Amino acid sequence: SQKIEQNSEALNIQEGKTATLTCNYTNYSPAYLQWYRQDPGRGPVFLLLIRENEKEKRKERLKVTFDTTLKQSLFHITASQPADSATYLCALDEGGNNRKLIWGLGTSLAVNP
Amino acid sequence: DVKVTQSSRYLVKRTGEKVFLECVQDMDHENMFWYRQDPGLGLRLIYFSYDVKMKEKGDIPEGYSVSREKKERFSLILESASTNQTSMYLCASSRGTDTQYFGPGTRLTVL
């Protein structure tokens, strides 16, 4: 069956370090992959989208890689800050003209001062 | 700026009541979605709509219905609320197959 997996364990890192979150998928051939941030009691907020023909994308302190051979995306936050503490979700399109996204369960990140 | 609003942040209803959750977007998006989110289960799609008066079932449509009479508005209806429908409900909209923009969520408690 189709599946997306994110780090199930919460990630705790020290302020200033780089956080790396993983998103692995099986049985998909997505045209793109997205990362969202969700704070407690709030809706997810879009961060970055990376297409299948892109290896890497950056936005300020955020970097996303996409390896369609490994079926994996890595999400990096450099120089992390306590304000980066949140749950991060990855999502894939189902392919074709399908408007739905398939969501991972998310990884909780805590950045300690 | 993109904006999706939901009618209530918090709602408490009794078992058997009919519940309406409303979502409005101001971005002229053709697609709108209703999800519920529960601890450990992630985001689960209830219904989505890709045009006015069009709807498609998501992964967990049982016990829910939807209405989309205008492009900007998508309503989720719980015909007879049950305690297992206590959850966070999230509305989203998108253009084409791209990024989804979420509302702030409605935390529904059914007693």
Boltz contact constraints between the chains, C-beta under 6 A:
constraints:
  - contact:
      token1: [A, 43]
      token2: [B, 90]
      max_distance: 6.0
  - contact:
      token1: [A, 43]
      token2: [B, 102]
      max_distance: 6.0
  - contact:
      token1: [A, 43]
      token2: [B, 103]
      max_distance: 6.0
  - contact:
      token1: [A, 43]
      token2: [B, 104]
      max_distance: 6.0
  - contact:
      token1: [A, 43]
      token2: [B, 105]
      max_distance: 6.0
  - contact:
      token1: [A, 44]
      token2: [B, 102]
      max_distance: 6.0
  - contact:
      token1: [A, 46]
      token2: [B, 99]
      max_distance: 6.0
  - contact:
      token1: [A, 93]
      token2: [B, 97]
      max_distance: 6.0
  - contact:
      token1: [A, 99]
      token2: [B, 31]
      max_distance: 6.0
  - contact:
      token1: [A, 99]
      token2: [B, 50]
      max_distance: 6.0
  - contact:
      token1: [A, 99]
      token2: [B, 97]
      max_distance: 6.0
  - contact:
      token1: [A, 103]
      token2: [B, 42]
      max_distance: 6.0
  - contact:
      token1: [A, 103]
      token2: [B, 43]
      max_distance: 6.0
  - contact:
      token1: [A, 105]
      token2: [B, 42]
      max_distance: 6.0
